[in-house]
């Protein structure tokens, strides 16, 4: 009978210790209030994507990545995105080492028609002026106490180009990747809310009704020559932008050459979709609460918003200044100025939608695509400039 009591006692202790050990490995035991906050943010991103249709291809992977990255666990289990050897950490190398952004740019080049820009090259100036948001935000970041490298990471958010922001930050200060990437993609997704009030504020009703002449037809030879000349001109000026600009122009040559249709379709469809999934998911997972919820993150989001506002304002105002020197029949509708940021084709669609509100027959989409694709090139060039001086 004594033996039975001892056996029962040992089994009871064993069961108790096992349950205690199991409990300590659960997310409930390791959960902190910061995890709850980030899980709520992840759910909010998914809600915005599904219910409000705010860039679902970006926000669904990022939002769900936030859920994955903020499930509480005991350190040392090799499952966290910041734990060397974990699967998530291996996938995150594509962000941390800057592999994913050039592949995204290859896909962007393969799916982008630069005809609107080639038909009216002066629209390149609008795309260039919109990059003022990057350099304006850089100065503000320095004033807010960021060191030069970190200020460069914050500033690039003003280009409204997620891959460019990730690539630049991976080179200058990888510790800021999560905050910078989520900030950049958040403001890209919120373009329909942010830009229209700015466009209305800085334009008159008369300016919004300007009808632009149809663009000239661009020849196939021009389309083929453009990526070659564009690569040489931009990368001779900023060789540090070669990974992004090289892949962008290469993808465009695949599209326009007429003999690599299969490669162009692969680059613009399957490959871009795969990389977008990996990029969005790992960027979201990198917002681990203990790394993400800091005072610097709040500053980054605030300055990123200011950078985006400056870029949008600069694009619209540059058109108004441009129009001073143009004849009446050649004036540009300032509503396409917002498209100077790099968010393709979201910003161009906003230009068109706002224009149609004031004149249902005034279609600005093709005109807005000119500064929009110029913004893609401009943001990559601006990133190259920052890397040249700070890298």
C-alpha positions in Angstrom: 0.0 0.0 0.0 2.9 2.3 0.8 4.4 1.6 -2.6 1.2 2.5 -4.3 1.1 5.8 -2.4 4.7 6.6 -3.5 3.9 5.7 -7.1 0.8 7.8 -7.1 2.7 10.7 -5.5 5.5 10.4 -8.1 3.1 10.3 -11.0 1.2 13.3 -9.6 4.4 15.3 -9.2 5.4 14.3 -12.7 2.0 15.3 -14.2 2.1 18.6 -12.3 5.6 19.4 -13.5 4.7 18.5 -17.0 1.7 20.7 -17.1 3.7 23.6 -15.5 6.4 23.2 -18.2 3.8 23.0 -21.0 2.1 26.1 -19.6 5.3 28.1 -19.6 5.8 27.3 -23.3 2.3 28.6 -24.3 1.6 32.0 -25.8 -0.8 32.7 -22.9 2.1 32.5 -20.4 4.5 34.6 -22.4 2.0 37.2 -23.6 2.5 40.8 -22.8 0.3 43.8 -23.5 2.5 44.9 -26.3 1.8 41.6 -28.1 -2.0 42.3 -27.8 -1.5 45.8 -29.3 0.4 44.5 -32.3 -2.0 41.6 -32.9 -4.8 44.2 -32.9 -2.8 46.3 -35.4 -2.4 43.3 -37.7 -6.1 42.6 -37.6 -6.8 46.2 -38.4 -4.5 46.0 -41.5 -6.3 42.8 -42.7 -9.6 44.6 -42.1 -8.5 47.6 -44.2 -7.4 45.4 -47.0 -10.6 43.2 -47.1 -13.4 45.5 -46.1 -12.0 48.8 -47.5 -10.0 47.4 -50.4 -6.9 49.4 -49.4 -4.2 47.7 -51.4 -5.1 44.1 -50.4 -2.1 42.7 -52.2 0.2 44.5 -49.7 -1.9 44.8 -46.6 -3.1 41.2 -46.3 0.4 39.7 -46.3 1.7 42.5 -44.0 -1.2 42.3 -41.6 -1.1 38.5 -41.4 2.7 38.8 -41.0 2.1 41.0 -37.9 0.0 38.2 -36.4 2.7 35.6 -37.1 5.4 37.9 -35.7 3.6 38.7 -32.5 2.4 35.3 -31.3 4.2 35.1 -27.9 6.7 32.4 -27.4 9.6 31.5 -25.2 13.0 32.7 -26.6 15.3 30.0 -27.9 12.7 27.9 -29.7 14.2 29.0 -33.1 10.8 30.1 -34.5 11.0 33.9 -34.2 12.0 36.1 -37.1 15.0 37.5 -35.2 16.3 34.0 -34.1 19.2 32.8 -36.3 18.4 29.6 -38.1 14.6 29.8 -37.9 12.6 29.5 -41.1 11.3 33.0 -40.7 14.8 34.4 -40.2 16.0 32.7 -43.4 13.1 34.2 -45.4 13.7 37.6 -43.7 17.2 37.6 -45.2 15.6 38.6 -48.5 14.5 41.8 -46.8 17.6 42.3 -44.5 20.1 41.7 -47.3 18.0 43.6 -49.9 17.2 40.7 -52.3 13.5 41.2 -52.7 13.3 44.9 -53.7 15.3 44.4 -57.0 13.1 41.5 -57.9 10.0 43.6 -57.3 11.6 46.3 -59.5 12.1 43.7 -62.3 8.4 43.0 -62.1 7.5 46.7 -62.1 9.6 47.3 -65.2 8.0 44.3 -67.0 4.5 45.5 -66.3 5.0 49.2 -66.8 4.3 51.1 -70.1 6.5 54.2 -70.2 4.7 55.6 -73.3 3.0 58.4 -71.3 6.4 59.6 -70.2 8.1 59.2 -73.6 5.2 61.1 -75.3 5.6 64.1 -73.0 9.1 64.0 -71.4 8.6 67.3 -69.5 6.4 65.2 -67.1 9.7 63.8 -65.8 10.2 67.1 -64.0 7.0 66.5 -62.0 8.3 63.1 -60.9 11.6 64.7 -59.9 10.0 67.5 -57.9 8.0 65.1 -55.9 11.2 63.6 -54.6 11.6 66.8 -52.6 9.7 65.1 -49.9 12.6 62.7 -49.4 15.2 65.4 -48.9 12.9 67.7 -46.9 12.1 64.8 -44.6 15.9 64.1 -44.3 16.5 67.5 -42.9 13.5 67.2 -40.5 14.8 63.8 -39.3 18.2 65.3 -38.5 16.4 68.1 -36.5 14.5 65.4 -34.6 17.7 63.8 -33.3 18.2 60.9 -35.8 21.7 60.3 -36.9 22.5 60.8 -40.7 22.1 57.1 -41.6 18.8 56.7 -39.7 17.6 60.0 -41.1 18.2 58.7 -44.6 16.0 55.6 -43.8 13.2 57.8 -42.6 13.5 60.2 -45.5 13.1 57.6 -48.2 9.5 56.9 -47.0 8.6 60.2 -48.8 9.1 58.4 -52.1 6.0 56.3 -51.5 7.9 53.3 -52.7 8.0 50.3 -50.4 10.7 48.3 -52.2 13.0 51.3 -52.4 12.5 52.1 -48.8 13.3 48.6 -47.8 16.4 48.4 -50.0 17.8 51.8 -48.7 17.1 50.9 -45.1 18.8 47.5 -45.4 21.9 49.2 -46.5 21.9 52.2 -44.0 20.3 50.8 -40.8 18.7 47.3 -40.9 17.5 47.8 -37.3 14.8 50.2 -38.7 13.5 47.9 -41.4 10.3 46.9 -39.7 9.2 50.4 -38.9 10.3 52.0 -42.2 8.7 49.3 -44.3 5.4 49.2 -42.5 5.3 53.0 -42.6 6.0 53.2 -46.3 3.4 50.5 -47.2 0.8 52.0 -44.9 1.0 55.4 -46.5 1.0 53.8 -50.0 -2.2 52.1 -49.1 -3.8 55.2 -47.6 -3.2 57.3 -50.8 -6.9 57.5 -51.5 -7.4 59.3 -48.1 -4.3 61.4 -48.0 -3.8 62.9 -51.4 -7.3 64.2 -52.6 -7.5 66.9 -49.9 -4.0 68.1 -50.8 -4.9 68.2 -54.5 -8.0 70.3 -53.8 -6.2 72.6 -51.4 -3.5 73.6 -53.8 -5.6 73.9 -57.0 -8.4 76.2 -58.2 -11.6 74.9 -59.9 -10.4 76.4 -63.1 -7.1 74.5 -62.9 -8.9 71.2 -62.2 -10.9 71.6 -65.4 -7.8 71.9 -67.7 -8.1 69.4 -70.5 -4.7 68.2 -71.8 -4.2 67.3 -75.4 -4.0 63.6 -76.3 -0.4 62.3 -76.1 1.4 61.5 -79.3 1.9 57.9 -80.4 5.3 56.5 -79.2 7.1 54.2 -81.7 8.2 50.8 -80.8 11.9 51.8 -81.4 11.5 54.5 -78.8 10.2 52.1 -76.3 13.1 49.7 -76.9 15.8 52.4 -76.8 14.4 54.0 -73.6 15.4 51.3 -71.0 18.9 51.1 -72.5 19.4 54.9 -72.5 17.6 55.3 -69.2 19.9 52.8 -67.5 23.1 54.4 -68.8 22.1 58.0 -68.0 20.7 57.3 -64.5 23.4 54.8 -63.3 26.3 56.9 -64.6 24.9 59.6 -62.3 24.2 57.3 -59.3 25.9 53.9 -59.7 24.7 53.0 -56.2 21.1 52.8 -57.6 22.1 50.1 -60.0 20.4 47.1 -58.3 17.1 48.9 -58.5 17.4 50.9 -61.7 19.1 48.0 -63.5 16.3 45.6 -62.7 13.6 48.2 -63.5 15.0 48.9 -67.0 15.8 45.3 -67.7 12.2 44.3 -66.9 11.0 47.0 -69.2 13.2 45.8 -72.0 11.8 42.3 -71.6 8.4 43.9 -72.1 9.1 46.1 -75.0 11.6 44.0 -77.0 8.8 41.9 -78.5 11.0 38.7 -78.4 10.9 37.9 -74.6 7.2 37.9 -74.0 7.4 34.7 -71.9 10.1 36.2 -69.6 8.2 39.5 -69.3 5.0 37.6 -68.3 6.9 35.5 -65.7 8.6 38.6 -64.2 5.4 40.6 -64.0 3.1 37.9 -62.8 4.2 34.7 -61.1 7.6 36.0 -59.9 6.3 39.4 -58.6 3.4 37.6 -56.8 5.8 35.2 -55.1 8.2 37.9 -54.0 5.3 40.2 -52.8 4.0 37.4 -50.6 7.4 36.8 -49.1 8.2 40.5 -48.7 4.9 41.4 -47.2 4.8 38.4 -44.8 8.3 38.9 -43.5 8.0 42.7 -43.2 4.9 42.2 -41.2 6.5 39.5 -39.0 9.5 41.9 -38.3 7.1 44.1 -36.3 7.8 42.0 -33.2 6.4 44.0 -30.3 9.7 44.3 -28.3 11.5 45.6 -31.4 8.6 47.7 -32.9 6.8 49.5 -30.1 9.4 52.2 -29.3 9.5 56.0 -29.3 11.6 55.9 -32.5 8.9 54.0 -34.3 6.4 56.7 -33.5 8.8 59.3 -34.8 9.4 57.3 -38.0 5.6 57.1 -38.7 5.2 60.8 -38.0 8.1 61.9 -40.1 7.1 59.4 -42.8 3.7 61.0 -43.0 5.2 64.5 -43.2 7.6 63.3 -46.0 4.6 61.9 -47.9 2.7 65.2 -47.5 5.7 67.2 -48.7 6.1 64.9 -51.8 2.5 65.2 -52.8 2.4 69.0 -52.3 5.7 69.4 -54.2 4.3 67.5 -57.2 1.1 69.6 -57.4 2.9 72.9 -56.9 5.6 72.0 -59.5 2.8 71.7 -62.2 1.4 75.1 -61.2 4.9 76.7 -61.5 5.4 74.9 -64.8 2.2 76.2 -66.2 3.4 79.8 -65.8 5.8 79.2 -68.6 3.5 77.2 -70.9 1.1 78.4 -73.5 -2.6 78.2 -72.7 -3.2 75.3 -75.0 -0.3 73.3 -73.6 -0.9 73.8 -69.9 -0.8 70.7 -67.6 -3.7 69.9 -65.2 -2.2 70.2 -61.7 -4.2 67.3 -60.5 -1.6 65.0 -62.1 1.1 66.5 -59.9 0.3 64.1 -57.0 1.2 61.2 -59.3 4.8 62.3 -59.0 5.2 60.0 -56.1 6.3 56.4 -56.8 3.0 54.6 -56.0 2.2 53.0 -59.4 -0.6 53.1 -60.5 -2.5 54.1 -57.3 -1.5 57.8 -57.4 -2.4 58.0 -61.2 -5.8 56.6 -60.5 -6.4 59.2 -57.8 -5.5 62.0 -60.3 -8.1 60.5 -62.7 -10.8 60.1 -60.1 -10.5 63.6 -58.7 -10.5 65.0 -62.2 -13.7 63.2 -63.1 -15.4 64.6 -60.1 -15.2 68.1 -61.7 -15.6 67.1 -65.3 -16.9 63.6 -66.1 -15.3 63.8 -69.6 -11.8 64.7 -68.4 -9.8 61.5 -68.3 -6.4 62.2 -66.8 -5.2 58.6 -66.2 -2.8 58.3 -69.1 -1.4 61.8 -68.5 -0.9 61.0 -64.8 1.0 57.8 -65.7 3.8 60.0 -67.0 4.8 61.6 -63.7 3.9 58.4 -61.9 6.4 56.2 -63.7 8.9 59.1 -63.6 8.4 58.9 -59.8 9.5 55.3 -59.8 12.7 56.2 -61.5 13.1 59.4 -59.4 12.7 57.5 -56.0 15.3 55.0 -57.1 17.7 57.8 -58.1 17.0 59.6 -54.8 17.8 56.3 -53.0 21.0 56.1 -55.0 22.0 59.6 -54.0 21.4 58.8 -50.3 23.4 55.7 -50.5 26.2 57.5 -52.3 26.6 60.0 -49.5 25.7 57.9 -46.5 26.3 54.3 -47.5 
